[in-house]
Amino acid sequence: MSTGVPVDWAELSPQLVDAARRDRAWYLTIARELVGPTDRLAVDVGCGAAGMALAMARMMACGRVVAVDAHPAVLDAARQHIHAQWSDPRVRVEPLRADIPADTAALREMLGAPADLIWASASVHHVGDQQAAVTALAGLLTPGGRLALAEGGLPERNLPWDLGLGEPGLEGRLHAAQDQWFARMRADLPGSRRMPYGWTEALRRAGLSPVTTRTTLDEQPPPLPDSARRAVLADLHGRVDRLRPTGLISAADLDAWDRLLDPGDGQWLGHRADLFRLGARSVHVGVRP
């Protein structure tokens, strides 16, 4: 069964910029741990708006950071964000169009040298053969180089279990529908293959060792500041709209969401003081021997 709603990267590109700005502190924290003192070439694969590319550049004394994506609209967003945020000539930050694993050989040539650090956040899961992508990225590393995959963790929660509208557990059912949508999306990808094991095993099968995982808690308790509340509402609105035509959300739940996300309704979530952000992000790192 088709998802009926493929990912529209041109439509999502403004949200990628917002996410890069919102996650700046997290990117800097992770980049500070990943970037080594002698690193001179870092690559951000599936770069979005280049939030992590910029964070890695800020941790490097000199060298080059390459922000890679296969989608022109995403690269345009990355290019604009880089231009607005970066001016240090000691580290060059540049966008580059390439698709992994199809363009691996071309990317190797364009990089001109093996990479010290490769970062891929929520991007490998958009490739039909995820293991092939991980193996291809591992092959771009210099000995001692690190491949960091930001995949997995726990989905973010924002709402109380009982909202007083519709059946309790509304957000949990949205997450369940999202899981089904994700499975359909993966099945529809060209060359789709299941990967019936975790990301750490994928890194090991790519020949990397040692392999480690670090999971960080992402929490903002209520009441949320206005900027965070707007981001939560925009994210919920986007997810509901993406799932609306799939049949994965019941009519009753859609009615509840329509009221909760309507600023003109008395039940609008924006009126509530008990919205929060709680999630967990995992980063899996493998080292090329």
Order of alpha helices (4+ residues) and beta strands (2+ residues): alpha-alpha-beta-alpha-beta-alpha-beta-alpha-beta-alpha-beta-beta-alpha-alpha-beta-alpha-alpha-beta
